[in-house]
Amino acid sequence: MQTMLFVYNRHAGKDRNWTGLSDLINTFTAEGYLVPTYPTQAPGDAGNAIIRWGEPFDRIVVAGGDGTLNEAISGLLRLPRKPPLGYIPIGSTNDFSKNLALPSGLHEIALTAAGGVPRQCDVGAFNGRPFIYVAAFGAFADVSFSTPQSTKNLIGYAAYLLE
């Protein structure tokens, strides 16, 4: 049996009661994985969990928004051996997954995260910090960080425009 570290941001997205969590883990198990699961405890914790525990796993899957994915990739880059990383986009906007045309159904995205063919992704560095997808500077650079999570959960992408 293969092993998968499943890290999820329980504060991401609009469905904060995580009704689909059992279904996700069941799909991973049905695909042949033993699935230790870790809910993040604070900002930055997804990357820290991957640094602490990720290296011996056959695959790592992270569920959250674009920020959680960025944290996970930052952690993964610090590992000597980098297992494939799957992504379950459950954030408020999920721009990165939309650009990759990832499946939208929970079961389909879980199958992709568990058994999809890995593809390479460019990773940049800005002031010594890795990033994927977007790096920003200037007057509105902090909008994604300063927008309250509760507002993003309530109205999604429009929260960024309001901020």
DSSP file with accessible surface (Angstrom, degrees, kcal/mol):
  #  RESIDUE AA STRUCTURE BP1 BP2  ACC     N-H-->O    O-->H-N    N-H-->O    O-->H-N    TCO  KAPPA ALPHA  PHI   PSI    X-CA   Y-CA   Z-CA
    1    1 A M              0   0  166      0, 0.0    32,-0.2     0, 0.0     2,-0.1   0.000 360.0 360.0 360.0 136.1    0.0    0.0    0.0
    2    2 A Q  E     -a   33   0A  94     30,-1.6    32,-2.8    55,-0.0     2,-0.4  -0.450 360.0-128.2 -83.1 163.4    1.2    3.5   -0.9
    3    3 A T  E     -a   34   0A  39     30,-0.2    56,-1.2    -2,-0.1    55,-1.1  -0.887  19.4-171.9-117.4 145.3    1.2    6.4    1.6
    4    4 A M  E     -b   59   0B   0     30,-2.6     2,-0.6    -2,-0.4    56,-0.2  -0.995  16.5-146.2-135.1 126.7   -0.3    9.8    1.1
    5    5 A L  E     -b   60   0B   6     54,-2.0    56,-2.9    -2,-0.4     2,-0.6  -0.847  19.0-161.6 -88.2 120.4    0.1   12.8    3.5
    6    6 A F  E     -bc  61  37B   0     30,-2.5    32,-2.9    -2,-0.6     2,-0.5  -0.929  10.2-178.8-108.8 113.6   -3.2   14.8    3.2
    7    7 A V  E     -bc  62  38B   0     54,-2.7    56,-2.4    -2,-0.6     2,-0.4  -0.954   6.0-179.0-112.6 127.6   -2.9   18.3    4.5
    8    8 A Y  E     -bc  63  39B  30     30,-2.2    32,-2.8    -2,-0.5     2,-0.9  -0.980  29.6-133.7-134.6 146.0   -6.0   20.6    4.4
    9    9 A N    >   -     0   0   28     54,-2.6     3,-1.5    -2,-0.4    32,-0.1  -0.835  16.7-165.4 -93.2 104.6   -6.7   24.1    5.4
   10   10 A R  T 3  S+     0   0   98     -2,-0.9    -1,-0.1    30,-0.3     8,-0.1   0.557  85.8  55.7 -72.5  -4.9  -10.0   23.9    7.4
   11   11 A H  T 3  S+     0   0   69     29,-0.0    -1,-0.3    -3,-0.0     2,-0.2   0.453  85.8 105.6-102.5  -3.6  -10.5   27.7    7.1
   12   12 A A  S <  S-     0   0    5     -3,-1.5    79,-0.1    51,-0.1     3,-0.1  -0.478  71.5  -2.7 -79.8 148.3  -10.4   27.8    3.3
   13   13 A G  S    S-     0   0    1     -2,-0.2    79,-0.2     1,-0.2    78,-0.2   0.041  89.4 -69.4  75.1-175.7  -13.3   28.3    1.0
   14   14 A K  S    S+     0   0  127     77,-0.4     2,-1.6     1,-0.2    -1,-0.2   0.748 114.3  71.4 -90.1 -29.1  -17.0   28.6    1.6
   15   15 A D    >   +     0   0   83     75,-0.2     3,-1.4     1,-0.2    -1,-0.2  -0.524  56.8 160.0 -89.5  72.9  -17.8   25.0    2.7
   16   16 A R  T 3   +     0   0  110     -2,-1.6    -1,-0.2     1,-0.3    -4,-0.1   0.540  61.4  70.2 -79.4  -2.4  -16.1   25.3    6.1
   17   17 A N  T 3  S-     0   0  114     -3,-0.1    -1,-0.3     3,-0.0    -2,-0.1   0.547  94.8-139.1 -89.3  -4.6  -18.0   22.3    7.7
   18   18 A W    X   +     0   0   34     -3,-1.4     3,-1.6     1,-0.1     4,-0.4   0.874  37.6 165.9  54.0  47.7  -16.0   20.0    5.4
   19   19 A T  T 3  S+     0   0   98      1,-0.3     4,-0.3     2,-0.1     3,-0.3   0.789  74.2  52.6 -62.7 -26.3  -18.9   17.7    4.6
   20   20 A G  T 3> S+     0   0   10      1,-0.2     4,-2.4    -5,-0.2    -1,-0.3   0.444  79.1  97.6 -90.3   2.5  -16.8   16.1    1.8
   21   21 A L  H <> S+     0   0   32     -3,-1.6     4,-2.4     1,-0.2     5,-0.2   0.922  84.2  47.8 -59.4 -46.2  -13.8   15.3    3.9
   22   22 A S  H  > S+     0   0   89     -4,-0.4     4,-2.6    -3,-0.3    -1,-0.2   0.901 111.1  52.1 -62.1 -38.6  -14.8   11.7    4.4
   23   23 A D  H  > S+     0   0   97     -4,-0.3     4,-2.3     2,-0.2    -1,-0.2   0.897 109.1  50.2 -65.1 -40.2  -15.5   11.3    0.7
   24   24 A L  H  X S+     0   0    2     -4,-2.4     4,-2.4     2,-0.2    -2,-0.2   0.961 113.0  44.8 -60.6 -51.4  -12.0   12.6   -0.2
   25   25 A I  H  X S+     0   0   45     -4,-2.4     4,-2.6     1,-0.2    -2,-0.2   0.893 111.9  53.5 -63.3 -37.6  -10.3   10.3    2.2
   26   26 A N  H  X S+     0   0  105     -4,-2.6     4,-2.8    -5,-0.2    -1,-0.2   0.917 108.3  49.8 -63.1 -41.9  -12.4    7.4    1.0
   27   27 A T  H  X S+     0   0   10     -4,-2.3     4,-1.5     2,-0.2    -2,-0.2   0.937 111.4  48.6 -62.4 -44.3  -11.4    8.1   -2.6
   28   28 A F  H  <>S+     0   0    0     -4,-2.4     5,-1.7     1,-0.2    -2,-0.2   0.920 112.9  48.1 -61.1 -42.5   -7.8    8.2   -1.7
   29   29 A T  H ><5S+     0   0   66     -4,-2.6     3,-2.1     1,-0.2    -2,-0.2   0.921 108.5  53.5 -64.7 -43.3   -8.1    4.9    0.2
   30   30 A A  H 3<5S+     0   0   75     -4,-2.8    -1,-0.2     1,-0.3    -2,-0.2   0.796 103.0  59.1 -62.8 -25.6   -9.9    3.3   -2.7
   31   31 A E  T 3<5S-     0   0   95     -4,-1.5    -1,-0.3    -5,-0.2    -2,-0.2   0.375 130.0 -94.8 -84.9   4.5   -7.0    4.3   -4.9
   32   32 A G  T < 5S+     0   0   30     -3,-2.1   -30,-1.6     1,-0.3     2,-0.4   0.664  80.0 132.6  97.5  18.6   -4.7    2.3   -2.7
   33   33 A Y  E   < -a    2   0A  11     -5,-1.7     2,-0.5   -32,-0.2    -1,-0.3  -0.826  52.4-141.8-106.7 142.8   -3.3    4.9   -0.3
   34   34 A L  E     -a    3   0A 103    -32,-2.8   -30,-2.6    -2,-0.4    -5,-0.0  -0.883  32.6-154.5 -89.0 129.0   -3.0    4.8    3.5
   35   35 A V        -     0   0   19     -2,-0.5     2,-0.2   -32,-0.2   -30,-0.2  -0.729  18.8-172.0-123.8  83.4   -3.9    8.5    4.3
   36   36 A P        -     0   0   56      0, 0.0   -30,-2.5     0, 0.0     2,-0.4  -0.539  25.2-149.7 -63.9 138.4   -2.6   10.2    7.5
   37   37 A T  E     -c    6   0B  55     -2,-0.2   -30,-0.2   -32,-0.2   -32,-0.1  -0.937  17.7-172.2-122.9 137.1   -4.5   13.5    7.6
   38   38 A Y  E     -c    7   0B  45    -32,-2.9   -30,-2.2    -2,-0.4     2,-0.4  -0.962  11.0-154.5-132.5 114.2   -3.4   16.9    9.0
   39   39 A P  E     -c    8   0B  36      0, 0.0   -30,-0.2     0, 0.0   -32,-0.1  -0.750  33.6-112.9 -82.5 130.4   -5.6   19.9    9.4
   40   40 A T        -     0   0    6    -32,-2.8   -30,-0.3    -2,-0.4     6,-0.0  -0.290  23.9-162.8 -62.7 150.9   -3.6   23.1    9.4
   41   41 A Q        -     0   0  109      1,-0.3    -1,-0.1   -32,-0.1   -32,-0.0   0.580  65.2  -1.8-111.1 -16.4   -3.5   25.0   12.6
   42   42 A A  S >  S-     0   0   57      0, 0.0     3,-2.1     0, 0.0    -1,-0.3  -0.972  93.8 -61.7-165.1 164.4   -2.3   28.5   11.6
   43   43 A P  T 3  S+     0   0  128      0, 0.0    -2,-0.0     0, 0.0    25,-0.0  -0.319 123.3  22.6 -55.8 138.2   -1.1   30.4    8.5
   44   44 A G  T 3> S+     0   0   26      1,-0.0     4,-1.7     3,-0.0     3,-0.2   0.321  90.0 114.1  87.4  -7.9    2.0   28.9    7.1
   45   45 A D  H <>  +     0   0   16     -3,-2.1     4,-2.7     1,-0.2     5,-0.2   0.789  63.8  64.0 -72.1 -27.5    1.3   25.5    8.7
   46   46 A A  H  > S+     0   0    0     -4,-0.3     4,-1.9     2,-0.2    -1,-0.2   0.958 108.0  42.2 -60.9 -47.0    0.7   23.6    5.4
   47   47 A G  H  > S+     0   0    6      1,-0.2     4,-2.4     2,-0.2    -1,-0.2   0.910 113.8  52.0 -65.1 -41.1    4.3   24.2    4.4
   48   48 A N  H  X S+     0   0   78     -4,-1.7     4,-2.5     1,-0.2    -1,-0.2   0.900 108.2  51.3 -63.6 -39.7    5.6   23.4    7.9
   49   49 A A  H  X S+     0   0    0     -4,-2.7     4,-2.7     2,-0.2     5,-0.5   0.914 110.5  49.2 -63.9 -40.5    3.7   20.1    8.0
   50   50 A I  H  X S+     0   0    0     -4,-1.9     4,-2.0    -5,-0.2     5,-0.5   0.910 111.2  49.4 -66.8 -39.8    5.2   19.1    4.7
   51   51 A I  H  < S+     0   0   53     -4,-2.4     4,-0.3     1,-0.2    -2,-0.2   0.933 116.1  43.4 -62.5 -44.9    8.7   20.0    5.9
   52   52 A R  H  < S+     0   0  124     -4,-2.5    -2,-0.2    -5,-0.2    -1,-0.2   0.905 136.9   4.5 -67.6 -43.8    8.2   18.0    9.1
   53   53 A W  H  < S+     0   0  110     -4,-2.7     4,-0.3    -5,-0.2    -3,-0.2   0.548 103.0  88.7-123.5 -10.8    6.5   14.9    7.7
   54   54 A G    ><  +     0   0    0     -4,-2.0     3,-1.5    -5,-0.5    -3,-0.1   0.796  66.6  76.4 -72.4 -31.4    6.3   14.9    3.9
   55   55 A E  T 3  S+     0   0   71     -5,-0.5    -1,-0.2    -4,-0.3    -2,-0.1   0.857  93.6  48.0 -58.0 -42.8    9.5   13.4    2.6
   56   56 A P  T 3  S+     0   0  100      0, 0.0    -1,-0.3     0, 0.0   -53,-0.1   0.656  91.4 101.4 -76.6  -7.3    8.9    9.7    3.2
   57   57 A F  S <  S-     0   0   27     -3,-1.5   -53,-0.1    -4,-0.3     3,-0.1  -0.385  70.7-137.8 -77.3 152.6    5.4    9.7    1.6
   58   58 A D  S    S+     0   0   65    -55,-1.1     2,-0.3     1,-0.3   -54,-0.2   0.781  88.6   3.4 -74.4 -29.4    4.7    8.5   -1.9
   59   59 A R  E     -b    4   0B  30    -56,-1.2   -54,-2.0    24,-0.2     2,-0.4  -0.986  62.3-149.3-154.7 149.3    2.4   11.4   -2.5
   60   60 A I  E     -bd   5  85B   0     24,-2.6    26,-3.3    -2,-0.3     2,-0.4  -0.978  12.7-168.8-120.3 135.3    1.3   14.6   -0.8
   61   61 A V  E     -bd   6  86B   0    -56,-2.9   -54,-2.7    -2,-0.4     2,-0.4  -0.994   2.3-166.7-124.3 133.7   -2.1   16.1   -1.3
   62   62 A V  E     -bd   7  87B   0     24,-2.4    26,-2.8    -2,-0.4     2,-0.5  -0.953   3.1-162.3-120.2 137.3   -3.0   19.6   -0.1
   63   63 A A  E     +bd   8  88B   0    -56,-2.4   -54,-2.6    -2,-0.4     2,-0.3  -0.986  46.7  74.4-119.7 129.0   -6.6   21.0    0.1
   64   64 A G  E    S- d   0  89B   0     24,-1.9    26,-2.0    -2,-0.5    27,-0.9  -0.973  77.6 -52.2 165.3-161.9   -7.1   24.7    0.4
   65   65 A G     >  -     0   0   11     25,-0.3     4,-2.3    -2,-0.3     5,-0.2  -0.172  67.1 -78.0 -91.9-170.5   -7.0   27.9   -1.6
   66   66 A D  H  > S+     0   0   39      1,-0.2     4,-2.4     2,-0.2     5,-0.1   0.867 130.8  54.3 -59.6 -36.2   -4.2   29.3   -3.8
   67   67 A G  H  > S+     0   0   49      2,-0.2     4,-2.4     1,-0.2    -1,-0.2   0.908 107.3  49.5 -65.6 -40.4   -2.4   30.5   -0.6
   68   68 A T  H  > S+     0   0    5      2,-0.2     4,-2.5     1,-0.2    -2,-0.2   0.917 110.9  50.3 -64.3 -41.3   -2.4   27.1    0.9
   69   69 A L  H  X S+     0   0    5     -4,-2.3     4,-2.6     2,-0.2     5,-0.2   0.922 109.1  51.5 -62.5 -42.5   -1.0   25.6   -2.3
   70   70 A N  H  X S+     0   0   35     -4,-2.4     4,-2.4     1,-0.2    -2,-0.2   0.923 110.3  48.9 -61.0 -43.5    1.7   28.3   -2.3
   71   71 A E  H  X S+     0   0   49     -4,-2.4     4,-2.2     2,-0.2    -1,-0.2   0.917 111.1  51.0 -59.1 -44.6    2.6   27.3    1.3
   72   72 A A  H  X S+     0   0    0     -4,-2.5     4,-2.9     2,-0.2    -2,-0.2   0.922 110.6  47.3 -62.7 -43.7    2.7   23.6    0.4
   73   73 A I  H  X S+     0   0   20     -4,-2.6     4,-2.4     1,-0.2    -1,-0.2   0.910 109.4  54.3 -66.6 -38.4    5.0   24.2   -2.6
   74   74 A S  H  < S+     0   0   30     -4,-2.4     4,-0.5    -5,-0.2    -1,-0.2   0.909 112.9  43.6 -60.2 -41.4    7.3   26.4   -0.4
   75   75 A G  H >< S+     0   0    1     -4,-2.2     3,-1.3     1,-0.2     4,-0.3   0.922 111.2  53.8 -67.9 -44.2    7.5   23.5    2.1
   76   76 A L  H >< S+     0   0   21     -4,-2.9     3,-1.8     1,-0.3    -2,-0.2   0.881 100.7  60.7 -59.1 -38.6    8.0   20.9   -0.6
   77   77 A L  T 3< S+     0   0   73     -4,-2.4    -1,-0.3     1,-0.3    -2,-0.2   0.737  98.7  58.8 -63.3 -20.6   10.9   22.8   -2.1
   78   78 A R  T <  S+     0   0  177     -3,-1.3    -1,-0.3    -4,-0.5    -2,-0.2   0.517  86.3  96.8 -87.5  -3.9   12.8   22.4    1.1
   79   79 A L  S <  S-     0   0    7     -3,-1.8     3,-0.1    -4,-0.3   -28,-0.1  -0.668  70.3-142.1 -86.5 140.0   12.6   18.6    1.0
   80   80 A P  S    S+     0   0  108      0, 0.0     2,-0.5     0, 0.0    -1,-0.1   0.916  98.4  36.4 -63.5 -42.3   15.6   16.7   -0.3
   81   81 A R  S    S-     0   0  107     -3,-0.1    -3,-0.0     2,-0.0     0, 0.0  -0.959  82.6-154.8-112.0 124.5   13.2   14.2   -2.0
   82   82 A K        -     0   0  102     -2,-0.5     3,-0.1    -3,-0.1   -27,-0.1  -0.843   4.3-154.6-107.4 103.4   10.1   15.7   -3.3
   83   83 A P        -     0   0    2      0, 0.0   -24,-0.2     0, 0.0   -25,-0.1  -0.306  40.7 -82.5 -65.8 157.7    7.0   13.4   -3.6
   84   84 A P        -     0   0   46      0, 0.0   -24,-2.6     0, 0.0     2,-0.5  -0.328  46.5-138.6 -58.2 145.0    4.4   14.4   -6.2
   85   85 A L  E     -d   60   0B  46    -26,-0.2     2,-0.3    -3,-0.1   -24,-0.2  -0.946  14.8-164.4-114.5 122.5    2.0   17.0   -4.9
   86   86 A G  E     -d   61   0B   6    -26,-3.3   -24,-2.4    -2,-0.5     2,-0.4  -0.728   9.5-147.5 -99.7 157.1   -1.7   16.8   -5.6
   87   87 A Y  E     -d   62   0B  20     -2,-0.3   -24,-0.2   -26,-0.2    26,-0.1  -0.985  14.5-168.1-133.3 128.2   -4.1   19.8   -5.1
   88   88 A I  E     -d   63   0B   1    -26,-2.8   -24,-1.9    -2,-0.4     2,-0.9  -0.936  23.6-146.4-109.2 104.8   -7.7   19.9   -4.1
   89   89 A P  E     +d   64   0B  23      0, 0.0   -24,-0.2     0, 0.0   -26,-0.1  -0.618  41.7 144.6 -79.6 106.8   -8.8   23.5   -4.8
   90   90 A I        +     0   0   41    -26,-2.0   -25,-0.3    -2,-0.9   -75,-0.2   0.084  33.5 118.5-127.8  24.6  -11.4   24.5   -2.1
   91   91 A G  S    S-     0   0   12    -27,-0.9   -77,-0.4   -78,-0.2   -79,-0.1  -0.024  80.1 -95.6 -78.8-172.0  -10.5   28.2   -1.7
   92   92 A S  S    S+     0   0   20    -79,-0.2    65,-0.5    64,-0.1    -1,-0.1   0.778 115.2   7.7 -82.0 -24.1  -12.7   31.1   -2.4
   93   93 A T  S    S-     0   0   10     63,-0.2     5,-0.1    64,-0.1    -1,-0.1   0.688  73.1-161.8-125.2 -37.9  -11.5   31.8   -5.9
   94   94 A N     >  +     0   0   27      1,-0.1     4,-1.8     3,-0.1     5,-0.2   0.880  22.8 164.1  56.8  45.4   -9.2   29.0   -7.0
   95   95 A D  H  >  +     0   0   52      1,-0.2     4,-2.2     2,-0.2     5,-0.2   0.897  69.7  55.0 -58.6 -43.3   -7.6   30.9   -9.9
   96   96 A F  H  > S+     0   0   25      1,-0.2     4,-1.4     2,-0.2    -1,-0.2   0.941 109.4  45.3 -60.5 -47.0   -4.6   28.5  -10.2
   97   97 A S  H  4>S+     0   0   10      1,-0.2     5,-2.2     2,-0.2     4,-0.5   0.854 110.3  55.1 -67.9 -33.0   -6.8   25.4  -10.6
   98   98 A K  H ><5S+     0   0  136     -4,-1.8     3,-0.9     1,-0.2    -1,-0.2   0.911 106.9  50.5 -65.4 -39.9   -9.1   27.2  -13.1
   99   99 A N  H 3<5S+     0   0  109     -4,-2.2    -1,-0.2     1,-0.3    -2,-0.2   0.799 111.8  47.6 -68.6 -27.4   -6.0   28.1  -15.3
  100  100 A L  T 3<5S-     0   0   55     -4,-1.4    -1,-0.3    -5,-0.2    -2,-0.2   0.481 108.6-128.0 -87.3  -4.6   -4.9   24.4  -15.2
  101  101 A A  T < 5 +     0   0   84     -3,-0.9    -3,-0.2    -4,-0.5    -2,-0.1   0.888  41.4 178.4  57.4  42.8   -8.5   23.3  -16.1
  102  102 A L      < -     0   0   35     -5,-2.2    -1,-0.2     1,-0.1     7,-0.1  -0.413  39.1 -88.0 -69.2 152.9   -8.6   20.9  -13.1
  103  103 A P        -     0   0   46      0, 0.0    -1,-0.1     0, 0.0    -2,-0.0  -0.211  30.6-149.1 -59.8 154.0  -11.8   19.0  -12.7
  104  104 A S        +     0   0  128     -3,-0.1     2,-0.2     4,-0.0    -2,-0.0   0.714  66.7  91.8-100.3 -23.6  -14.5   20.7  -10.6
  105  105 A G  S  > S-     0   0   25      1,-0.1     4,-2.8     2,-0.0     5,-0.3  -0.485  77.3-128.1 -74.2 144.8  -16.3   17.7   -9.0
  106  106 A L  H  > S+     0   0   66      1,-0.2     4,-2.1     2,-0.2     5,-0.2   0.917 107.9  45.4 -59.7 -46.1  -15.0   16.5   -5.6
  107  107 A H  H  > S+     0   0  100      1,-0.2     4,-2.3     2,-0.2    -1,-0.2   0.932 114.4  48.5 -65.2 -43.4  -14.6   12.9   -6.7
  108  108 A E  H  > S+     0   0   99      1,-0.2     4,-2.1     2,-0.2    -2,-0.2   0.903 112.6  47.1 -65.1 -41.4  -12.9   13.8  -10.0
  109  109 A I  H  X S+     0   0    6     -4,-2.8     4,-2.7     2,-0.2    -1,-0.2   0.882 110.5  53.2 -70.3 -33.0  -10.5   16.2   -8.4
  110  110 A A  H  X S+     0   0    0     -4,-2.1     4,-2.3    -5,-0.3    -2,-0.2   0.917 109.1  49.2 -65.6 -41.8   -9.7   13.6   -5.7
  111  111 A L  H  X S+     0   0   56     -4,-2.3     4,-2.6     2,-0.2     5,-0.4   0.910 112.5  48.2 -62.2 -41.0   -8.9   11.0   -8.4
  112  112 A T  H  X S+     0   0   55     -4,-2.1     4,-2.4     2,-0.2    -2,-0.2   0.930 112.5  47.8 -65.0 -44.5   -6.7   13.5  -10.2
  113  113 A A  H  < S+     0   0    4     -4,-2.7    -2,-0.2     1,-0.2    -1,-0.2   0.876 118.2  42.0 -64.2 -35.9   -4.8   14.4   -7.0
  114  114 A A  H  < S+     0   0    0     -4,-2.3    -2,-0.2    -5,-0.2    -1,-0.2   0.847 137.2   5.5 -81.6 -34.8   -4.4   10.7   -6.0
  115  115 A G  H  < S+     0   0   48     -4,-2.6    -3,-0.2    -5,-0.2    -2,-0.2   0.377  89.0 125.3-137.0   6.1   -3.4    9.3   -9.4
  116  116 A G  S  < S-     0   0   22     -4,-2.4    -4,-0.0    -5,-0.4     3,-0.0  -0.222  70.3 -97.5 -67.1 158.7   -3.1   12.0  -12.0
  117  117 A V        -     0   0  136      1,-0.1    -1,-0.1     0, 0.0    -2,-0.1  -0.669  44.9-118.4 -76.9 121.5    0.1   12.3  -14.0
  118  118 A P        -     0   0   87      0, 0.0     2,-0.4     0, 0.0    -1,-0.1  -0.298  28.9-160.9 -60.5 144.2    2.3   15.0  -12.4
  119  119 A R        -     0   0  154     -3,-0.0     2,-0.1     0, 0.0    -3,-0.0  -0.962  21.8-108.5-124.6 148.7    3.1   18.0  -14.5
  120  120 A Q        -     0   0  198     -2,-0.4     2,-0.4     1,-0.0     0, 0.0  -0.421  31.0-163.9 -74.8 151.6    5.8   20.4  -14.0
  121  121 A C        -     0   0   63     -2,-0.1     2,-0.2     2,-0.0    -1,-0.0  -1.000  21.9-116.3-137.7 133.5    5.1   23.9  -12.7
  122  122 A D        -     0   0  154     -2,-0.4     2,-0.4    11,-0.0    11,-0.4  -0.471  28.0-164.2 -67.6 140.3    7.3   27.0  -12.8
  123  123 A V        -     0   0   62     -2,-0.2     9,-0.2     9,-0.1     2,-0.2  -0.998   5.7-166.6-126.7 128.1    8.2   28.3   -9.4
  124  124 A G  E     -E  131   0C  27      7,-2.5     7,-2.1    -2,-0.4     2,-0.4  -0.520  12.9-133.2-104.3 176.0    9.6   31.8   -9.0
  125  125 A A  E     -E  130   0C  78      5,-0.3     2,-0.4    -2,-0.2    10,-0.0  -0.999  17.0-177.4-132.8 135.3   11.3   33.6   -6.2
  126  126 A F  E >  S-E  129   0C  82      3,-2.5     3,-1.9    -2,-0.4    10,-0.0  -0.984  79.5 -15.1-134.5 117.0   10.5   37.1   -5.0
  127  127 A N  T 3  S-     0   0  153     -2,-0.4    -1,-0.1     1,-0.3     0, 0.0   0.880 130.2 -54.1  52.7  38.9   12.6   38.6   -2.2
  128  128 A G  T 3  S+     0   0   74      1,-0.2    -1,-0.3     0, 0.0    -3,-0.0   0.484 116.1 114.3  79.9   1.5   13.8   35.1   -1.5
  129  129 A R  E <   -E  126   0C 164     -3,-1.9    -3,-2.5     0, 0.0    -1,-0.2  -0.909  65.0-126.1-108.7 130.6   10.3   33.6   -1.1
  130  130 A P  E     +E  125   0C  37      0, 0.0     2,-0.3     0, 0.0    -5,-0.3  -0.361  32.8 177.1 -70.4 151.5    9.0   31.0   -3.6
  131  131 A F  E     -E  124   0C  52     -7,-2.1    -7,-2.5   -58,-0.1     2,-0.3  -0.987  18.4-153.0-148.5 156.3    5.8   31.7   -5.4
  132  132 A I  S    S-     0   0   11     -2,-0.3     2,-2.9     2,-0.2    -9,-0.1  -0.920  72.8  -3.6-122.9 153.2    3.6   30.1   -8.0
  133  133 A Y  S    S+     0   0  105    -11,-0.4     2,-0.4    -2,-0.3   -10,-0.0  -0.252 122.5  28.1  72.9 -61.1    1.1   31.8  -10.3
  134  134 A V        +     0   0   86     -2,-2.9     2,-0.4   -10,-0.1    -2,-0.2  -0.995  48.1 177.6-141.3 137.0    1.3   35.4   -9.1
  135  135 A A        -     0   0   43     -2,-0.4     2,-0.3    -4,-0.1    -4,-0.0  -0.988  21.4-175.0-128.7 140.0    3.8   37.7   -7.5
  136  136 A A        +     0   0   54     -2,-0.4     2,-0.3     5,-0.1    -2,-0.0  -0.954  14.9 174.8-137.2 156.0    2.8   41.3   -6.9
  137  137 A F        +     0   0  167     -2,-0.3     3,-0.3     5,-0.0     2,-0.2  -0.959  42.3  50.6-150.0 163.0    4.2   44.6   -5.6
  138  138 A G  S >  S-     0   0   57     -2,-0.3     3,-1.4     1,-0.2     4,-0.3  -0.610 101.7 -22.3 106.9-162.7    2.9   48.1   -5.4
  139  139 A A  T 3  S+     0   0   87      1,-0.3     3,-0.2    -2,-0.2    -1,-0.2   0.793 137.3  32.0 -60.3 -35.0   -0.2   49.8   -4.0
  140  140 A F  T >  S+     0   0  169     -3,-0.3     3,-1.6     1,-0.2     4,-0.3   0.240  83.1 110.1-110.8  15.4   -2.5   46.7   -4.1
  141  141 A A  T <  S+     0   0   32     -3,-1.4     3,-0.4     1,-0.3     4,-0.2   0.808  78.3  50.5 -63.6 -29.4   -0.1   43.9   -3.5
  142  142 A D  T >> S+     0   0   93     -4,-0.3     4,-2.9    -3,-0.2     3,-0.7   0.413  78.0 102.5 -92.4   7.9   -1.4   43.1    0.0
  143  143 A V  H <> S+     0   0   24     -3,-1.6     4,-1.8     1,-0.3    -1,-0.2   0.913  80.4  50.6 -59.0 -43.5   -5.1   42.9   -1.1
  144  144 A S  H 34 S+     0   0   56     -3,-0.4    -1,-0.3    -4,-0.3    -2,-0.1   0.810 117.6  40.8 -67.7 -24.6   -5.1   39.1   -1.0
  145  145 A F  H <4 S+     0   0  160     -3,-0.7    -1,-0.2    -4,-0.2    -2,-0.2   0.790 116.2  47.5 -89.5 -31.2   -3.6   39.1    2.5
  146  146 A S  H  < S+     0   0   47     -4,-2.9    -2,-0.2     2,-0.1    -3,-0.2   0.663  85.3 100.8 -87.9 -14.1   -5.6   42.0    3.9
  147  147 A T  S  < S-     0   0    5     -4,-1.8    13,-0.1    -5,-0.3    12,-0.0  -0.574  84.0-113.7 -72.1 123.8   -9.0   40.7    2.7
  148  148 A P     >  -     0   0   58      0, 0.0     4,-2.1     0, 0.0     3,-0.4  -0.305  13.0-132.7 -61.2 138.2  -10.7   39.1    5.7
  149  149 A Q  H  > S+     0   0   65      1,-0.2     4,-2.8     2,-0.2     5,-0.2   0.882 106.5  58.2 -57.8 -38.3  -11.2   35.3    5.3
  150  150 A S  H  > S+     0   0   80      1,-0.2     4,-1.6     2,-0.2    -1,-0.2   0.890 106.8  47.6 -62.8 -36.3  -14.8   35.7    6.5
  151  151 A T  H  > S+     0   0   43     -3,-0.4     4,-2.7     2,-0.2     5,-0.4   0.915 111.4  50.1 -70.5 -41.1  -15.5   38.1    3.6
  152  152 A K  H  X S+     0   0   26     -4,-2.1     4,-2.1     1,-0.2    -2,-0.2   0.911 111.1  50.0 -61.5 -40.7  -13.8   35.8    1.1
  153  153 A N  H  < S+     0   0   20     -4,-2.8    -1,-0.2    -5,-0.2    -2,-0.2   0.855 114.1  45.9 -65.6 -34.0  -15.9   32.9    2.4
  154  154 A L  H  < S+     0   0  140     -4,-1.6    -2,-0.2    -5,-0.2    -1,-0.2   0.941 133.9   8.2 -76.7 -47.2  -19.1   35.0    2.1
  155  155 A I  H >< S-     0   0   64     -4,-2.7     3,-1.1     1,-0.3    -3,-0.2   0.371  86.4-152.6-123.8   5.1  -18.8   36.5   -1.3
  156  156 A G  T >< S+     0   0    1     -4,-2.1     3,-2.1    -5,-0.4     4,-0.5  -0.290  73.1   5.5  66.3-136.7  -15.7   34.9   -2.9
  157  157 A Y  T >> S+     0   0  128    -65,-0.5     3,-1.4     1,-0.3     4,-1.0   0.813 121.4  69.0 -55.5 -33.9  -13.8   36.8   -5.6
  158  158 A A  H <> S+     0   0   45     -3,-1.1     4,-2.4     1,-0.3    -1,-0.3   0.781  86.3  69.8 -60.3 -23.6  -15.8   40.0   -5.0
  159  159 A A  H <> S+     0   0    1     -3,-2.1     4,-2.3     1,-0.2    -1,-0.3   0.882  96.0  52.3 -60.9 -37.9  -14.2   40.3   -1.6
  160  160 A Y  H <4 S+     0   0   48     -3,-1.4    -1,-0.2    -4,-0.5    -2,-0.2   0.894 109.1  49.6 -65.4 -39.3  -10.9   41.2   -3.3
  161  161 A L  H  < S+     0   0  122     -4,-1.0    -2,-0.2     1,-0.2    -1,-0.2   0.901 110.9  49.8 -66.4 -41.0  -12.6   43.9   -5.3
  162  162 A L  H  <        0   0  131     -4,-2.4    -2,-0.2     1,-0.2    -1,-0.2   0.912 360.0 360.0 -62.0 -42.8  -14.3   45.3   -2.2
  163  163 A E     <        0   0  107     -4,-2.3    -1,-0.2    -5,-0.2    -2,-0.2   0.877 360.0 360.0 -64.3 360.0  -11.0   45.4   -0.3
